[in-house]
Amino acid sequence: MIRIGDYVTRKSYQNDIVFKVIDVQGDNFILCGACVRLLADSPEGDLLLYDEKIEEDDFGEQIIEYKTLDRNEYFYLPGKVLHIDGDKEFLEKCMLFYKKNKIKAYGVYSLESALPDNIRGYLEKYNPDILVITGHDAMYKKRRSNGSYKNTDNFIKAVHEARKFEKSHEKLLIIAGACQSNYEELIRAGANFASSPKRINIHALDPAIVATSLSFSDKNNNIDLIHILEKTKYGVEGMGGIITKGTMYIGYPRE
């Protein structure tokens, strides 16, 4: 018998993704990806228990080149990040990633459905340079009563509210979306970066990788858009964005 907390794969999808069971609703099992930001549901008969050890995913390690900064003469003030996540475990992984890369970041756990109502309060409290709005999403193959996407509408509404707070794409850089999210609508809503151009899954760390890259990009220069996207797990198929300036101040002389 499969229970909440078990790790499973789906037979109908050739057991391609490992999920964690997070809820059971009648005969329907609610699943979230173990390493990808995907929500799914499945009948028990399609599930196969995954009894192997879940290996710690080391993707993202040493992906930011902050160590190459010339620290002999200059000092650097990277941009501040507010990361709002609909998954507690992924939030912890992203916060550890920021810490390892010496980024000042604040983490907030929030259900995706609560984002539009609460986003302004978070922005007023933390006043970030970079805002990450993520969690879980999914594109339905067959349109359902609540739309074609699980959480894209919540992300879009949250981006709209964030843009009411700060209209400039260079004063507040927004990264929004999760697996299979509606990339085009998120960009139209006001996001600088979003997922997913090809409606594929994205890695748990992808939004944090983009945020960290932006944090270490010079405030006076345009970002290297393609280089940033290449750092993510699935590149331009999973994440896309617009050219803008970075958020890092560079000063002289260093103490």
Buried (B, 14 or more C-beta within 10 A) or exposed (E): EBEEEBBBBBEEEEEEBBBBBBEEEEEEBBBBBBBBBBBBEBEEEEBEEBEEEEEEBEEBEEBBEBEEBEEEEEEBBBBBBBBBBBBEEBBEBBBBBBEEBBBBBBBBBBEBEEBBEBBBEBBEEBEBBBBBBBBBBBBEEEEEEEEBBBBBBBBBBBBEBBBEBBEEBEEBBBBBBBBBBBBEBBBEBBBBBBBBBEBBBBBBBBBBBBBBBBBBBBBEEEBEBEEBBEBBBBBBBBBBBEEBBBBBBBEEEEE
